[in-house]
Every structure is written in C-alpha cells, then in structure tokens.
Amino acid sequence: MTSKNRPGISGVTFRGAAAADVPRMTELIAAAALPAVFITEFLDGFVVAERGGEVIACGGVEHYGACAVIRSVVVDPSARGLGVGVEIAGMLMDRARAAAAQDIYLFTAEAQDFWSRLGFVDVTFEEWKEPARACWQYQFLSPNREMLPDVHPMWRSAAP
C-alpha cells in the first residue's frame, strides 16, 4: 500500500506498517491497555498513520478463511477527534474485503460505541464462525470470559 494523505485529515499520512514501526506501535498499543503481542507475526495486516514523521495511530487485521479479525486500533491522544481512527478502521475493513472476507469480528472493552457507529453489533462468542475462532484473541478470551467481563465480541458483515 502506498502512502496517502486523506482529505479532511490535514498533515496525516496513512500507509502499510513496516518493521521499523513496531516499537512505536507496541508503545501505542500498550499505552491503550491492549495486548501488544503478535504484531510482528501479523505485520502485513497493520496500517499506520503518521503526522510530522511520527506514527500517531495504528491498527491491524488478521485473516482466517472467509473471516477477518480487526485488532489493536489505537490513536495517540494528541490526534484523537481528527477522524484518524475512523480512517484506519475503514482501511482495515477494505483490506478484509480485498482478502474476500465475508465476516469481520473484533473485541473491544472501551470502544463499543465507536465500533457500533461503524456497523458492528454485539455477538456472543458462540456466534463467531469457526475460522475466526482460530484467532489468538478468541483462543485466550473465550475460556477466560469471567476474568474480562467488560470485553465485548462484535461482528459485522464485510459488505460495504
């Protein structure tokens, strides 16, 4: 993916993540109290937003058959409210569609309203289709639901 400036988000460039971005992505993800793991393993699915040469946001998508799982969408506090998160979410959904995903899943604890505005709805763990259950997040969260009661599994169709 090539870098692009998006209309309406002045000075912000979006691009596919690179290995050199991993330390900053790890910092952003950990600061948001999300698991900063398996970034390198799924780096091809990550995108970043830059402003002034600094990574200010990131997010990733993992593919499992006809399913995709969005993960680790984080925007630095200095860039919140600009639409960067919405742009990254849209890019990840576009990537899911390009990989022929029919269903898109995610987990969230604090951004349920954000994802609801993008068409995601609450689902149960049991409603996740089998291919998506191979996701490391599902593998960890499913048997540990009582430990993390504020985590919401969500779904939407990949159709625009």
Buried (B, 14 or more C-beta within 10 A) or exposed (E): EEEEEBEEBEEBBBBBBEEEBBEBBBBBBEEBEBBBBBBEEBBEBBBBBBBEEEBBBBBBBBBBBBBBBBBBBBBBEEBEEBBBBBBBBBBBBBBBBEBEBBBBBBBBEEBBEBBBEBBBEEBEBEEBBEBBBEBBBBEBBBEEEEEEEEBBBBBBEBEE
